[in-house]
Amino acid sequence: MKKSILRKYARLIAVKGGRVQKGQDVIIAASVENPEFVKMVVEECYRCGARRVEVDWSYQPITKINMKKCSVKTLSTVEKWQEEKLKWKVEKLPVHIYLESDDPDGLCGIDQNKNSKASQARYKIIKPYREAMENKYQWCIAAIPGAAWAKKVFPSETKRNAVEKLWEAILTASRVNEDPIAAWDEHNRDLDARCKYLNGLGLEALELKASNGTDFRVGLIEDALFMGGSEEALGSGIEFNPNIPSEEVFVSPKKGVADGIVYSSKPLSYRGELIENFSVRFENGKAVEVKAERGEELLKEMISMDEGAAYLGEVALVPYDSPICNTGILFYNTLFDENAACHLALGAGFTNVLKDYDKYTVKECYEKGINESMIHVDFMIGTADLSVVGITRDGKRVQIFENGNWAF
């Protein structure tokens, strides 16, 4: 891939994604597979005026070895230096940039029960720090090709060609054209206009139906707002784009108000394994039954992570006629696949969807109906014939999606 194009992408991530400001610290999480592009992102962060940029390097095969060789007690421990780093993050609120590139099957074979126990133990310690930072800092998730991921997406290609083709797909989906910054400005305006329309309807619930068997109704919080595209950091007011790419308009539903069944339309990559051809049935807001052709036990493990893991944290609307869906590529990566189809998320909701959320404590946000959980896992349900009907608080029915696409 031409360096000039990659440079545009790196600049997009720093300028529109993380929206790095003069004097800010930046932490980049990335795999050791792609040092040259990570270097570009570091340089672009400094061009934006960053005070200091640090990279947290990782390598999935080593993560897998650690998961196998370390005890549950060791994996559960948040070391003193790690907790000190969390305290520093709360104080400094550095920009976080996550560059995804892992193999969707890269952690197959690990003890997922062991992984769950360790995650649950660590979460108890990490949670207060996460809540102290919530909504207050800029962050961005983007992607760069890993060789194994590229071969998963393009199995018939050589490794080199697969990586090149995945680069092309990522850049196309991310609107890296002659002027990516301008393209994202326009895209953000479009998503904002759709959110304003939906927020003006006074919706109480959404009904989703498709010929694959999806038949589902989910309730909405009265003062929750649909969001999409750019967001603002609480306190600073700095506008940033948390996901590159992003095609979704989303909201957090009301905990305990969801009934019916939904069928997946794409595989779900979770903890380095794939869950495929699955369904989730809800009663009174809770996932009470899950079935899957592959990964059913992992799916059951996921919804039992904590009390809130079986409830919904997000409903997202994405047109079937989206740039990512139109590539015809199955990415096996949630960042891309969730932006190719309408989706739901099990687990934590977003407190910042509430109107005047800055006036509430985190606990008060939960009391208003935002779901609390240690997980937030998106799974795709959008199809070419999906219908979404909005039910207003005065009982009117408004067609939101028809034949998989926006009806307005």
Buried (B, 14 or more C-beta within 10 A) or exposed (E): BEEEBBBBBBBBBBBBBBBBBEEBBBBBBBBEBBEEBBEBBBBBBBEBEBBEBEBEEBEBEEBBEEBEEBEBEEBBBBEEEEEEBBEEBBEEBBBBBBBBBBBBBBBEEBEBEBBBBBBEBBBEBBEEBBBBBBBEBBBBBBBBBBBBBBBBBBEEBEEEEBBBBBBBBBBBBBBBEEEBEEBBEEBBEEBBEBBEBBBEBBBBBBBBBBEBEBBBBBBBBBEBBBBBBBBBBBEBEBBBBBBBBBBBBBBBBBBEBBBBBBBBBBBBBBBBBBBEBBBBBBEEBBBEEBBBEEBBEBBBBBBEBBEBBBBBBBBBBBBBEBBBBEBEBEBBBBBBBBBBBBBBBBBBBBBBBBEEBEEBEBEEBBEBBBBBBBBBBBBBBBBBBBBBBBBEEEEEEBEBBBEBBBEE
